[in-house]
Amino acid sequence: MDFIGIYIIISKSHPERYYIGSSINIEERWNTHKSDFKVGRRHSPHFQRHFEKYGINDFEFLILECTNYISKG
C-alpha cells in the first residue's frame, strides 16, 4: 500500500528545525530523503549540514495527515 499524505521531518535535538512535505507515496519519499542526505543531494543546505553534524538518527519522520492510499493490485 502506498500512503498519500503530509509528513514532517523534525530534529530531535533542535525541534525548531523541521521540514514539512507531501507525497503520493510517503514511505518511498522518506527513503529518498534518507538517500539524498547520505550522498549530499539535499535541496536545503541547512538540513544537509544538520545531517552531517548530527546524523540521520537525529531526524524523526512523522505522518501529519494520511489522506488516502493506493492499493497495488
CHARMM-style PDB file with segment names, atoms N, HN, CA, C and O in Angstrom:
ATOM      1  N   MET     1       0.829  -1.175   0.000  1.00  0.00      PROA
ATOM      2  CA  MET     1       0.000   0.000   0.000  1.00  0.00      PROA
ATOM      3  C   MET     1       0.879   1.245   0.000  1.00  0.00      PROA
ATOM      4  O   MET     1       1.863   1.307   0.737  1.00  0.00      PROA
ATOM      5  N   ASP     2       0.539   2.223  -0.807  1.00  0.00      PROA
ATOM      6  HN  ASP     2      -0.261   2.173  -1.405  1.00  0.00      PROA
ATOM      7  CA  ASP     2       1.236   3.500  -0.844  1.00  0.00      PROA
ATOM      8  C   ASP     2       0.349   4.551  -0.190  1.00  0.00      PROA
ATOM      9  O   ASP     2      -0.759   4.820  -0.655  1.00  0.00      PROA
ATOM     10  N   PHE     3       0.846   5.142   0.893  1.00  0.00      PROA
ATOM     11  HN  PHE     3       1.746   4.924   1.271  1.00  0.00      PROA
ATOM     12  CA  PHE     3       0.067   6.142   1.598  1.00  0.00      PROA
ATOM     13  C   PHE     3       0.330   7.529   1.036  1.00  0.00      PROA
ATOM     14  O   PHE     3       1.477   7.910   0.803  1.00  0.00      PROA
ATOM     15  N   ILE     4      -0.738   8.274   0.821  1.00  0.00      PROA
ATOM     16  HN  ILE     4      -1.670   7.964   1.010  1.00  0.00      PROA
ATOM     17  CA  ILE     4      -0.699   9.647   0.335  1.00  0.00      PROA
ATOM     18  C   ILE     4      -0.912  10.545   1.542  1.00  0.00      PROA
ATOM     19  O   ILE     4      -1.795  10.289   2.360  1.00  0.00      PROA
ATOM     20  N   GLY     5      -0.103  11.604   1.658  1.00  0.00      PROA
ATOM     21  HN  GLY     5       0.615  11.812   0.993  1.00  0.00      PROA
ATOM     22  CA  GLY     5      -0.338  12.492   2.773  1.00  0.00      PROA
ATOM     23  C   GLY     5       0.727  13.541   2.976  1.00  0.00      PROA
ATOM     24  O   GLY     5       1.558  13.807   2.107  1.00  0.00      PROA
ATOM     25  N   ILE     6       0.672  14.133   4.166  1.00  0.00      PROA
ATOM     26  HN  ILE     6      -0.003  13.918   4.872  1.00  0.00      PROA
ATOM     27  CA  ILE     6       1.578  15.198   4.570  1.00  0.00      PROA
ATOM     28  C   ILE     6       2.440  14.672   5.703  1.00  0.00      PROA
ATOM     29  O   ILE     6       1.951  13.987   6.601  1.00  0.00      PROA
ATOM     30  N   TYR     7       3.730  14.995   5.656  1.00  0.00      PROA
ATOM     31  HN  TYR     7       4.128  15.552   4.926  1.00  0.00      PROA
ATOM     32  CA  TYR     7       4.656  14.482   6.661  1.00  0.00      PROA
ATOM     33  C   TYR     7       5.561  15.601   7.157  1.00  0.00      PROA
ATOM     34  O   TYR     7       5.641  16.669   6.551  1.00  0.00      PROA
ATOM     35  N   ILE     8       6.237  15.339   8.264  1.00  0.00      PROA
ATOM     36  HN  ILE     8       6.172  14.471   8.757  1.00  0.00      PROA
ATOM     37  CA  ILE     8       7.197  16.286   8.818  1.00  0.00      PROA
ATOM     38  C   ILE     8       8.475  15.531   9.158  1.00  0.00      PROA
ATOM     39  O   ILE     8       8.433  14.414   9.673  1.00  0.00      PROA
ATOM     40  N   ILE     9       9.597  16.150   8.866  1.00  0.00      PROA
ATOM     41  HN  ILE     9       9.631  17.057   8.448  1.00  0.00      PROA
ATOM     42  CA  ILE     9      10.896  15.658   9.317  1.00  0.00      PROA
ATOM     43  C   ILE     9      11.356  16.678  10.348  1.00  0.00      PROA
ATOM     44  O   ILE     9      11.499  17.860  10.036  1.00  0.00      PROA
ATOM     45  N   ILE    10      11.586  16.226  11.571  1.00  0.00      PROA
ATOM     46  HN  ILE    10      11.470  15.266  11.825  1.00  0.00      PROA
ATOM     47  CA  ILE    10      11.902  17.138  12.664  1.00  0.00      PROA
ATOM     48  C   ILE    10      13.170  16.683  13.376  1.00  0.00      PROA
ATOM     49  O   ILE    10      13.405  15.487  13.549  1.00  0.00      PROA
ATOM     50  N   SER    11      13.967  17.637  13.779  1.00  0.00      PROA
ATOM     51  HN  SER    11      13.775  18.608  13.639  1.00  0.00      PROA
ATOM     52  CA  SER    11      15.192  17.327  14.521  1.00  0.00      PROA
ATOM     53  C   SER    11      14.829  17.027  15.972  1.00  0.00      PROA
ATOM     54  O   SER    11      14.073  17.774  16.593  1.00  0.00      PROA
ATOM     55  N   LYS    12      15.362  15.942  16.506  1.00  0.00      PROA
ATOM     56  HN  LYS    12      15.976  15.335  16.001  1.00  0.00      PROA
ATOM     57  CA  LYS    12      15.123  15.615  17.910  1.00  0.00      PROA
ATOM     58  C   LYS    12      15.892  16.549  18.837  1.00  0.00      PROA
ATOM     59  O   LYS    12      15.396  16.906  19.905  1.00  0.00      PROA
ATOM     60  N   SER    13      17.094  16.946  18.442  1.00  0.00      PROA
ATOM     61  HN  SER    13      17.497  16.656  17.574  1.00  0.00      PROA
ATOM     62  CA  SER    13      17.923  17.795  19.291  1.00  0.00      PROA
ATOM     63  C   SER    13      17.583  19.282  19.155  1.00  0.00      PROA
ATOM     64  O   SER    13      17.834  20.069  20.067  1.00  0.00      PROA
ATOM     65  N   HSD    14      17.011  19.658  18.011  1.00  0.00      PROA
ATOM     66  HN  HSD    14      16.807  19.019  17.269  1.00  0.00      PROA
ATOM     67  CA  HSD    14      16.637  21.055  17.753  1.00  0.00      PROA
ATOM     68  C   HSD    14      15.250  21.064  17.111  1.00  0.00      PROA
ATOM     69  O   HSD    14      15.141  21.232  15.896  1.00  0.00      PROA
ATOM     70  N   PRO    15      14.185  20.886  17.905  1.00  0.00      PROA
ATOM     71  CA  PRO    15      12.835  20.751  17.325  1.00  0.00      PROA
ATOM     72  C   PRO    15      12.342  21.967  16.540  1.00  0.00      PROA
ATOM     73  O   PRO    15      11.338  21.886  15.832  1.00  0.00      PROA
ATOM     74  N   GLU    16      13.042  23.081  16.664  1.00  0.00      PROA
ATOM     75  HN  GLU    16      13.857  23.147  17.239  1.00  0.00      PROA
ATOM     76  CA  GLU    16      12.656  24.245  15.859  1.00  0.00      PROA
ATOM     77  C   GLU    16      13.091  24.073  14.407  1.00  0.00      PROA
ATOM     78  O   GLU    16      12.710  24.869  13.548  1.00  0.00      PROA
ATOM     79  N   ARG    17      13.879  23.049  14.130  1.00  0.00      PROA
ATOM     80  HN  ARG    17      14.188  22.403  14.828  1.00  0.00      PROA
ATOM     81  CA  ARG    17      14.315  22.738  12.769  1.00  0.00      PROA
ATOM     82  C   ARG    17      13.456  21.605  12.224  1.00  0.00      PROA
ATOM     83  O   ARG    17      13.512  20.480  12.722  1.00  0.00      PROA
ATOM     84  N   TYR    18      12.673  21.900  11.217  1.00  0.00      PROA
ATOM     85  HN  TYR    18      12.627  22.813  10.813  1.00  0.00      PROA
ATOM     86  CA  TYR    18      11.786  20.887  10.649  1.00  0.00      PROA
ATOM     87  C   TYR    18      11.524  21.176   9.178  1.00  0.00      PROA
ATOM     88  O   TYR    18      11.774  22.273   8.679  1.00  0.00      PROA
ATOM     89  N   TYR    19      11.017  20.161   8.511  1.00  0.00      PROA
ATOM     90  HN  TYR    19      10.814  19.270   8.917  1.00  0.00      PROA
ATOM     91  CA  TYR    19      10.649  20.257   7.103  1.00  0.00      PROA
ATOM     92  C   TYR    19       9.292  19.592   6.958  1.00  0.00      PROA
ATOM     93  O   TYR    19       9.088  18.483   7.453  1.00  0.00      PROA
ATOM     94  N   ILE    20       8.370  20.250   6.289  1.00  0.00      PROA
ATOM     95  HN  ILE    20       8.536  21.151   5.886  1.00  0.00      PROA
ATOM     96  CA  ILE    20       7.048  19.678   6.037  1.00  0.00      PROA
ATOM     97  C   ILE    20       6.923  19.438   4.542  1.00  0.00      PROA
ATOM     98  O   ILE    20       7.228  20.313   3.732  1.00  0.00      PROA
ATOM     99  N   GLY    21       6.472  18.247   4.188  1.00  0.00      PROA
ATOM    100  HN  GLY    21       6.224  17.536   4.846  1.00  0.00      PROA
ATOM    101  CA  GLY    21       6.313  17.901   2.785  1.00  0.00      PROA
ATOM    102  C   GLY    21       5.074  17.055   2.560  1.00  0.00      PROA
ATOM    103  O   GLY    21       4.367  16.707   3.505  1.00  0.00      PROA
ATOM    104  N   SER    22       4.820  16.733   1.322  1.00  0.00      PROA
ATOM    105  HN  SER    22       5.394  17.016   0.554  1.00  0.00      PROA
ATOM    106  CA  SER    22       3.699  15.867   0.970  1.00  0.00      PROA
ATOM    107  C   SER    22       4.147  14.926  -0.128  1.00  0.00      PROA
ATOM    108  O   SER    22       5.087  15.216  -0.868  1.00  0.00      PROA
ATOM    109  N   SER    23       3.469  13.801  -0.226  1.00  0.00      PROA
ATOM    110  HN  SER    23       2.706  13.566   0.376  1.00  0.00      PROA
ATOM    111  CA  SER    23       3.847  12.811  -1.222  1.00  0.00      PROA
ATOM    112  C   SER    23       2.676  11.880  -1.522  1.00  0.00      PROA
ATOM    113  O   SER    23       1.775  11.701  -0.702  1.00  0.00      PROA
ATOM    114  N   ILE    24       2.713  11.301  -2.703  1.00  0.00      PROA
ATOM    115  HN  ILE    24       3.445  11.446  -3.369  1.00  0.00      PROA
ATOM    116  CA  ILE    24       1.721  10.281  -3.029  1.00  0.00      PROA
ATOM    117  C   ILE    24       2.206   8.903  -2.578  1.00  0.00      PROA
ATOM    118  O   ILE    24       1.467   7.921  -2.660  1.00  0.00      PROA
ATOM    119  N   ASN    25       3.451   8.835  -2.101  1.00  0.00      PROA
ATOM    120  HN  ASN    25       4.051   9.632  -2.034  1.00  0.00      PROA
ATOM    121  CA  ASN    25       3.998   7.595  -1.542  1.00  0.00      PROA
ATOM    122  C   ASN    25       4.949   7.992  -0.416  1.00  0.00      PROA
ATOM    123  O   ASN    25       6.149   8.154  -0.636  1.00  0.00      PROA
ATOM    124  N   ILE    26       4.409   8.144   0.780  1.00  0.00      PROA
ATOM    125  HN  ILE    26       3.434   8.012   0.959  1.00  0.00      PROA
ATOM    126  CA  ILE    26       5.163   8.685   1.906  1.00  0.00      PROA
ATOM    127  C   ILE    26       6.370   7.816   2.265  1.00  0.00      PROA
ATOM    128  O   ILE    26       7.454   8.346   2.507  1.00  0.00      PROA
ATOM    129  N   GLU    27       6.206   6.515   2.304  1.00  0.00      PROA
ATOM    130  HN  GLU    27       5.325   6.084   2.108  1.00  0.00      PROA
ATOM    131  CA  GLU    27       7.318   5.638   2.669  1.00  0.00      PROA
ATOM    132  C   GLU    27       8.472   5.773   1.668  1.00  0.00      PROA
ATOM    133  O   GLU    27       9.634   5.873   2.063  1.00  0.00      PROA
ATOM    134  N   GLU    28       8.147   5.775   0.389  1.00  0.00      PROA
ATOM    135  HN  GLU    28       7.203   5.694   0.068  1.00  0.00      PROA
ATOM    136  CA  GLU    28       9.180   5.924  -0.637  1.00  0.00      PROA
ATOM    137  C   GLU    28       9.854   7.298  -0.535  1.00  0.00      PROA
ATOM    138  O   GLU    28      11.061   7.418  -0.740  1.00  0.00      PROA
ATOM    139  N   ARG    29       9.072   8.322  -0.221  1.00  0.00      PROA
ATOM    140  HN  ARG    29       8.091   8.224  -0.055  1.00  0.00      PROA
ATOM    141  CA  ARG    29       9.630   9.677  -0.117  1.00  0.00      PROA
ATOM    142  C   ARG    29      10.617   9.766   1.046  1.00  0.00      PROA
ATOM    143  O   ARG    29      11.663  10.400   0.911  1.00  0.00      PROA
ATOM    144  N   TRP    30      10.306   9.143   2.183  1.00  0.00      PROA
ATOM    145  HN  TRP    30       9.456   8.628   2.293  1.00  0.00      PROA
ATOM    146  CA  TRP    30      11.223   9.140   3.330  1.00  0.00      PROA
ATOM    147  C   TRP    30      12.520   8.430   2.953  1.00  0.00      PROA
ATOM    148  O   TRP    30      13.603   8.899   3.305  1.00  0.00      PROA
ATOM    149  N   ASN    31      12.427   7.326   2.255  1.00  0.00      PROA
ATOM    150  HN  ASN    31      11.548   6.945   1.970  1.00  0.00      PROA
ATOM    151  CA  ASN    31      13.624   6.614   1.798  1.00  0.00      PROA
ATOM    152  C   ASN    31      14.459   7.485   0.856  1.00  0.00      PROA
ATOM    153  O   ASN    31      15.689   7.456   0.904  1.00  0.00      PROA
ATOM    154  N   THR    32      13.787   8.258   0.000  1.00  0.00      PROA
ATOM    155  HN  THR    32      12.788   8.281  -0.039  1.00  0.00      PROA
ATOM    156  CA  THR    32      14.502   9.163  -0.894  1.00  0.00      PROA
ATOM    157  C   THR    32      15.204  10.258  -0.101  1.00  0.00      PROA
ATOM    158  O   THR    32      16.354  10.593  -0.388  1.00  0.00      PROA
ATOM    159  N   HSD    33      14.523  10.815   0.889  1.00  0.00      PROA
ATOM    160  HN  HSD    33      13.590  10.543   1.122  1.00  0.00      PROA
ATOM    161  CA  HSD    33      15.152  11.832   1.742  1.00  0.00      PROA
ATOM    162  C   HSD    33      16.422  11.267   2.387  1.00  0.00      PROA
ATOM    163  O   HSD    33      17.471  11.910   2.351  1.00  0.00      PROA
ATOM    164  N   LYS    34      16.334  10.082   2.969  1.00  0.00      PROA
ATOM    165  HN  LYS    34      15.482   9.560   2.998  1.00  0.00      PROA
ATOM    166  CA  LYS    34      17.493   9.480   3.640  1.00  0.00      PROA
ATOM    167  C   LYS    34      18.629   9.256   2.647  1.00  0.00      PROA
ATOM    168  O   LYS    34      19.787   9.542   2.953  1.00  0.00      PROA
ATOM    169  N   SER    35      18.310   8.757   1.484  1.00  0.00      PROA
ATOM    170  HN  SER    35      17.370   8.525   1.236  1.00  0.00      PROA
ATOM    171  CA  SER    35      19.314   8.510   0.454  1.00  0.00      PROA
ATOM    172  C   SER    35      19.972   9.821   0.022  1.00  0.00      PROA
ATOM    173  O   SER    35      21.192   9.886  -0.130  1.00  0.00      PROA
ATOM    174  N   ASP    36      19.168  10.858  -0.175  1.00  0.00      PROA
ATOM    175  HN  ASP    36      18.177  10.806  -0.051  1.00  0.00      PROA
ATOM    176  CA  ASP    36      19.696  12.164  -0.579  1.00  0.00      PROA
ATOM    177  C   ASP    36      20.630  12.739   0.481  1.00  0.00      PROA
ATOM    178  O   ASP    36      21.660  13.323   0.143  1.00  0.00      PROA
ATOM    179  N   PHE    37      20.287  12.584   1.750  1.00  0.00      PROA
ATOM    180  HN  PHE    37      19.451  12.109   2.025  1.00  0.00      PROA
ATOM    181  CA  PHE    37      21.173  13.043   2.824  1.00  0.00      PROA
ATOM    182  C   PHE    37      22.530  12.359   2.722  1.00  0.00      PROA
ATOM    183  O   PHE    37      23.571  13.009   2.825  1.00  0.00      PROA
ATOM    184  N   LYS    38      22.514  11.063   2.521  1.00  0.00      PROA
ATOM    185  HN  LYS    38      21.668  10.536   2.437  1.00  0.00      PROA
ATOM    186  CA  LYS    38      23.761  10.293   2.524  1.00  0.00      PROA
ATOM    187  C   LYS    38      24.706  10.669   1.390  1.00  0.00      PROA
ATOM    188  O   LYS    38      25.923  10.566   1.539  1.00  0.00      PROA
ATOM    189  N   VAL    39      24.159  11.103   0.261  1.00  0.00      PROA
ATOM    190  HN  VAL    39      23.170  11.186   0.140  1.00  0.00      PROA
ATOM    191  CA  VAL    39      25.014  11.472  -0.874  1.00  0.00      PROA
ATOM    192  C   VAL    39      25.157  12.986  -1.027  1.00  0.00      PROA
ATOM    193  O   VAL    39      25.764  13.459  -1.989  1.00  0.00      PROA
ATOM    194  N   GLY    40      24.597  13.748  -0.078  1.00  0.00      PROA
ATOM    195  HN  GLY    40      24.104  13.364   0.703  1.00  0.00      PROA
ATOM    196  CA  GLY    40      24.733  15.197  -0.108  1.00  0.00      PROA
ATOM    197  C   GLY    40      23.909  15.895  -1.164  1.00  0.00      PROA
ATOM    198  O   GLY    40      24.312  16.932  -1.690  1.00  0.00      PROA
ATOM    199  N   ARG    41      22.753  15.330  -1.478  1.00  0.00      PROA
ATOM    200  HN  ARG    41      22.426  14.488  -1.050  1.00  0.00      PROA
ATOM    201  CA  ARG    41      21.923  15.840  -2.568  1.00  0.00      PROA
ATOM    202  C   ARG    41      20.691  16.596  -2.050  1.00  0.00      PROA
ATOM    203  O   ARG    41      19.686  16.675  -2.755  1.00  0.00      PROA
ATOM    204  N   ARG    42      20.749  17.138  -0.859  1.00  0.00      PROA
ATOM    205  HN  ARG    42      21.566  17.073  -0.286  1.00  0.00      PROA
ATOM    206  CA  ARG    42      19.593  17.824  -0.289  1.00  0.00      PROA
ATOM    207  C   ARG    42      19.377  19.185  -0.925  1.00  0.00      PROA
ATOM    208  O   ARG    42      20.337  19.884  -1.248  1.00  0.00      PROA
ATOM    209  N   HSD    43      18.134  19.559  -1.103  1.00  0.00      PROA
ATOM    210  HN  HSD    43      17.353  18.992  -0.841  1.00  0.00      PROA
ATOM    211  CA  HSD    43      17.824  20.879  -1.648  1.00  0.00      PROA
ATOM    212  C   HSD    43      17.953  21.964  -0.580  1.00  0.00      PROA
ATOM    213  O   HSD    43      17.974  23.151  -0.906  1.00  0.00      PROA
ATOM    214  N   SER    44      18.038  21.573   0.684  1.00  0.00      PROA
ATOM    215  HN  SER    44      18.022  20.609   0.949  1.00  0.00      PROA
ATOM    216  CA  SER    44      18.214  22.529   1.775  1.00  0.00      PROA
ATOM    217  C   SER    44      19.613  22.375   2.367  1.00  0.00      PROA
ATOM    218  O   SER    44      19.902  21.370   3.016  1.00  0.00      PROA
ATOM    219  N   PRO    45      20.480  23.360   2.149  1.00  0.00      PROA
ATOM    220  CA  PRO    45      21.828  23.270   2.722  1.00  0.00      PROA
ATOM    221  C   PRO    45      21.819  23.227   4.241  1.00  0.00      PROA
ATOM    222  O   PRO    45      22.706  22.632   4.854  1.00  0.00      PROA
ATOM    223  N   HSD    46      20.806  23.864   4.861  1.00  0.00      PROA
ATOM    224  HN  HSD    46      20.086  24.347   4.363  1.00  0.00      PROA
ATOM    225  CA  HSD    46      20.702  23.853   6.323  1.00  0.00      PROA
ATOM    226  C   HSD    46      20.475  22.440   6.849  1.00  0.00      PROA
ATOM    227  O   HSD    46      21.129  22.011   7.800  1.00  0.00      PROA
ATOM    228  N   PHE    47      19.548  21.721   6.227  1.00  0.00      PROA
ATOM    229  HN  PHE    47      19.016  22.069   5.455  1.00  0.00      PROA
ATOM    230  CA  PHE    47      19.276  20.348   6.670  1.00  0.00      PROA
ATOM    231  C   PHE    47      20.442  19.418   6.338  1.00  0.00      PROA
ATOM    232  O   PHE    47      20.719  18.483   7.089  1.00  0.00      PROA
ATOM    233  N   GLN    48      21.116  19.663   5.238  1.00  0.00      PROA
ATOM    234  HN  GLN    48      20.891  20.423   4.628  1.00  0.00      PROA
ATOM    235  CA  GLN    48      22.264  18.825   4.886  1.00  0.00      PROA
ATOM    236  C   GLN    48      23.369  19.000   5.927  1.00  0.00      PROA
ATOM    237  O   GLN    48      23.963  18.016   6.366  1.00  0.00      PROA
ATOM    238  N   ARG    49      23.646  20.228   6.321  1.00  0.00      PROA
ATOM    239  HN  ARG    49      23.164  21.028   5.964  1.00  0.00      PROA
ATOM    240  CA  ARG    49      24.669  20.461   7.353  1.00  0.00      PROA
ATOM    241  C   ARG    49      24.252  19.841   8.682  1.00  0.00      PROA
ATOM    242  O   ARG    49      25.083  19.288   9.402  1.00  0.00      PROA
ATOM    243  N   HSD    50      22.963  19.935   9.006  1.00  0.00      PROA
ATOM    244  HN  HSD    50      22.287  20.384   8.421  1.00  0.00      PROA
ATOM    245  CA  HSD    50      22.457  19.329  10.239  1.00  0.00      PROA
ATOM    246  C   HSD    50      22.671  17.816  10.205  1.00  0.00      PROA
ATOM    247  O   HSD    50      23.112  17.223  11.189  1.00  0.00      PROA
ATOM    248  N   PHE    51      22.361  17.205   9.082  1.00  0.00      PROA
ATOM    249  HN  PHE    51      22.003  17.686   8.282  1.00  0.00      PROA
ATOM    250  CA  PHE    51      22.578  15.764   8.926  1.00  0.00      PROA
ATOM    251  C   PHE    51      24.055  15.419   9.108  1.00  0.00      PROA
ATOM    252  O   PHE    51      24.383  14.454   9.799  1.00  0.00      PROA
ATOM    253  N   GLU    52      24.934  16.187   8.503  1.00  0.00      PROA
ATOM    254  HN  GLU    52      24.668  16.971   7.942  1.00  0.00      PROA
ATOM    255  CA  GLU    52      26.367  15.910   8.592  1.00  0.00      PROA
ATOM    256  C   GLU    52      26.883  16.044  10.025  1.00  0.00      PROA
ATOM    257  O   GLU    52      27.812  15.338  10.417  1.00  0.00      PROA
ATOM    258  N   LYS    53      26.291  16.940  10.800  1.00  0.00      PROA
ATOM    259  HN  LYS    53      25.536  17.513  10.481  1.00  0.00      PROA
ATOM    260  CA  LYS    53      26.724  17.145  12.183  1.00  0.00      PROA
ATOM    261  C   LYS    53      26.105  16.143  13.153  1.00  0.00      PROA
ATOM    262  O   LYS    53      26.797  15.625  14.030  1.00  0.00      PROA
ATOM    263  N   TYR    54      24.799  15.862  13.005  1.00  0.00      PROA
ATOM    264  HN  TYR    54      24.237  16.283  12.293  1.00  0.00      PROA
ATOM    265  CA  TYR    54      24.071  15.056  13.989  1.00  0.00      PROA
ATOM    266  C   TYR    54      23.704  13.649  13.507  1.00  0.00      PROA
ATOM    267  O   TYR    54      23.432  12.771  14.327  1.00  0.00      PROA
ATOM    268  N   GLY    55      23.692  13.427  12.205  1.00  0.00      PROA
ATOM    269  HN  GLY    55      23.913  14.140  11.539  1.00  0.00      PROA
ATOM    270  CA  GLY    55      23.360  12.108  11.677  1.00  0.00      PROA
ATOM    271  C   GLY    55      21.878  11.891  11.472  1.00  0.00      PROA
ATOM    272  O   GLY    55      21.047  12.674  11.931  1.00  0.00      PROA
ATOM    273  N   ILE    56      21.565  10.823  10.778  1.00  0.00      PROA
ATOM    274  HN  ILE    56      22.240  10.187  10.405  1.00  0.00      PROA
ATOM    275  CA  ILE    56      20.175  10.508  10.416  1.00  0.00      PROA
ATOM    276  C   ILE    56      19.320  10.192  11.638  1.00  0.00      PROA
ATOM    277  O   ILE    56      18.112  10.426  11.618  1.00  0.00      PROA
ATOM    278  N   ASN    57      19.926   9.660  12.706  1.00  0.00      PROA
ATOM    279  HN  ASN    57      20.908   9.470  12.723  1.00  0.00      PROA
ATOM    280  CA  ASN    57      19.154   9.294  13.886  1.00  0.00      PROA
ATOM    281  C   ASN    57      18.616  10.490  14.649  1.00  0.00      PROA
ATOM    282  O   ASN    57      17.777  10.328  15.535  1.00  0.00      PROA
ATOM    283  N   ASP    58      19.085  11.697  14.321  1.00  0.00      PROA
ATOM    284  HN  ASP    58      19.766  11.829  13.601  1.00  0.00      PROA
ATOM    285  CA  ASP    58      18.546  12.892  14.966  1.00  0.00      PROA
ATOM    286  C   ASP    58      17.230  13.324  14.321  1.00  0.00      PROA
ATOM    287  O   ASP    58      16.509  14.146  14.887  1.00  0.00      PROA
ATOM    288  N   PHE    59      16.911  12.787  13.161  1.00  0.00      PROA
ATOM    289  HN  PHE    59      17.497  12.120  12.701  1.00  0.00      PROA
ATOM    290  CA  PHE    59      15.681  13.160  12.480  1.00  0.00      PROA
ATOM    291  C   PHE    59      14.557  12.182  12.827  1.00  0.00      PROA
ATOM    292  O   PHE    59      14.746  10.966  12.867  1.00  0.00      PROA
ATOM    293  N   GLU    60      13.398  12.756  13.073  1.00  0.00      PROA
ATOM    294  HN  GLU    60      13.245  13.743  13.041  1.00  0.00      PROA
ATOM    295  CA  GLU    60      12.201  11.948  13.287  1.00  0.00      PROA
ATOM    296  C   GLU    60      11.259  12.235  12.120  1.00  0.00      PROA
ATOM    297  O   GLU    60      11.050  13.386  11.738  1.00  0.00      PROA
ATOM    298  N   PHE    61      10.705  11.181  11.573  1.00  0.00      PROA
ATOM    299  HN  PHE    61      10.875  10.245  11.883  1.00  0.00      PROA
ATOM    300  CA  PHE    61       9.803  11.291  10.431  1.00  0.00      PROA
ATOM    301  C   PHE    61       8.411  10.932  10.911  1.00  0.00      PROA
ATOM    302  O   PHE    61       8.180   9.817  11.380  1.00  0.00      PROA
ATOM    303  N   LEU    62       7.483  11.870  10.796  1.00  0.00      PROA
ATOM    304  HN  LEU    62       7.671  12.775  10.415  1.00  0.00      PROA
ATOM    305  CA  LEU    62       6.113  11.649  11.272  1.00  0.00      PROA
ATOM    306  C   LEU    62       5.115  11.967  10.168  1.00  0.00      PROA
ATOM    307  O   LEU    62       5.309  12.899   9.388  1.00  0.00      PROA
ATOM    308  N   ILE    63       4.064  11.195  10.113  1.00  0.00      PROA
ATOM    309  HN  ILE    63       3.906  10.438  10.746  1.00  0.00      PROA
ATOM    310  CA  ILE    63       2.977  11.469   9.180  1.00  0.00      PROA
ATOM    311  C   ILE    63       1.983  12.375   9.891  1.00  0.00      PROA
ATOM    312  O   ILE    63       1.441  12.016  10.936  1.00  0.00      PROA
ATOM    313  N   LEU    64       1.746  13.554   9.318  1.00  0.00      PROA
ATOM    314  HN  LEU    64       2.186  13.846   8.469  1.00  0.00      PROA
ATOM    315  CA  LEU    64       0.812  14.510   9.910  1.00  0.00      PROA
ATOM    316  C   LEU    64      -0.620  14.234   9.478  1.00  0.00      PROA
ATOM    317  O   LEU    64      -1.553  14.340  10.274  1.00  0.00      PROA
ATOM    318  N   GLU    65      -0.779  13.882   8.216  1.00  0.00      PROA
ATOM    319  HN  GLU    65      -0.021  13.797   7.569  1.00  0.00      PROA
ATOM    320  CA  GLU    65      -2.108  13.641   7.670  1.00  0.00      PROA
ATOM    321  C   GLU    65      -2.012  12.585   6.588  1.00  0.00      PROA
ATOM    322  O   GLU    65      -1.291  12.752   5.604  1.00  0.00      PROA
ATOM    323  N   CYS    66      -2.733  11.510   6.772  1.00  0.00      PROA
ATOM    324  HN  CYS    66      -3.319  11.374   7.571  1.00  0.00      PROA
ATOM    325  CA  CYS    66      -2.792  10.472   5.752  1.00  0.00      PROA
ATOM    326  C   CYS    66      -4.118  10.660   5.034  1.00  0.00      PROA
ATOM    327  O   CYS    66      -5.183  10.402   5.595  1.00  0.00      PROA
ATOM    328  N   THR    67      -4.042  11.114   3.783  1.00  0.00      PROA
ATOM    329  HN  THR    67      -3.176  11.324   3.328  1.00  0.00      PROA
ATOM    330  CA  THR    67      -5.256  11.491   3.073  1.00  0.00      PROA
ATOM    331  C   THR    67      -5.889  10.344   2.295  1.00  0.00      PROA
ATOM    332  O   THR    67      -7.091  10.362   2.031  1.00  0.00      PROA
ATOM    333  N   ASN    68      -5.097   9.358   1.930  1.00  0.00      PROA
ATOM    334  HN  ASN    68      -4.121   9.343   2.144  1.00  0.00      PROA
ATOM    335  CA  ASN    68      -5.620   8.266   1.126  1.00  0.00      PROA
ATOM    336  C   ASN    68      -4.542   7.206   0.971  1.00  0.00      PROA
ATOM    337  O   ASN    68      -3.430   7.383   1.468  1.00  0.00      PROA
ATOM    338  N   TYR    69      -4.836   6.156   0.321  1.00  0.00      PROA
ATOM    339  HN  TYR    69      -5.739   6.012  -0.083  1.00  0.00      PROA
ATOM    340  CA  TYR    69      -3.830   5.170  -0.022  1.00  0.00      PROA
ATOM    341  C   TYR    69      -4.157   4.579  -1.381  1.00  0.00      PROA
ATOM    342  O   TYR    69      -5.303   4.588  -1.830  1.00  0.00      PROA
ATOM    343  N   ILE    70      -3.130   4.072  -2.013  1.00  0.00      PROA
ATOM    344  HN  ILE    70      -2.199   4.064  -1.648  1.00  0.00      PROA
ATOM    345  CA  ILE    70      -3.287   3.407  -3.300  1.00  0.00      PROA
ATOM    346  C   ILE    70      -2.938   1.942  -3.085  1.00  0.00      PROA
ATOM    347  O   ILE    70      -1.837   1.625  -2.633  1.00  0.00      PROA
ATOM    348  N   SER    71      -3.833   1.081  -3.393  1.00  0.00      PROA
ATOM    349  HN  SER    71      -4.727   1.339  -3.760  1.00  0.00      PROA
ATOM    350  CA  SER    71      -3.589  -0.346  -3.265  1.00  0.00      PROA
ATOM    351  C   SER    71      -2.995  -0.855  -4.566  1.00  0.00      PROA
ATOM    352  O   SER    71      -3.555  -0.640  -5.640  1.00  0.00      PROA
ATOM    353  N   LYS    72      -1.866  -1.528  -4.465  1.00  0.00      PROA
ATOM    354  HN  LYS    72      -1.411  -1.703  -3.592  1.00  0.00      PROA
ATOM    355  CA  LYS    72      -1.224  -2.087  -5.659  1.00  0.00      PROA
ATOM    356  C   LYS    72      -1.771  -3.487  -5.903  1.00  0.00      PROA
ATOM    357  O   LYS    72      -1.430  -4.436  -5.196  1.00  0.00      PROA
ATOM    358  N   GLY    73      -2.598  -3.596  -6.883  1.00  0.00      PROA
ATOM    359  HN  GLY    73      -2.876  -2.826  -7.457  1.00  0.00      PROA
ATOM    360  CA  GLY    73      -3.098  -4.910  -7.240  1.00  0.00      PROA
ATOM    361  C   GLY    73      -4.437  -5.124  -6.818  1.00  0.00      PROA
ATOM    362  OT1 GLY    73      -4.994  -6.197  -7.053  1.00  0.00      PROA
TER     363      GLY     73
END
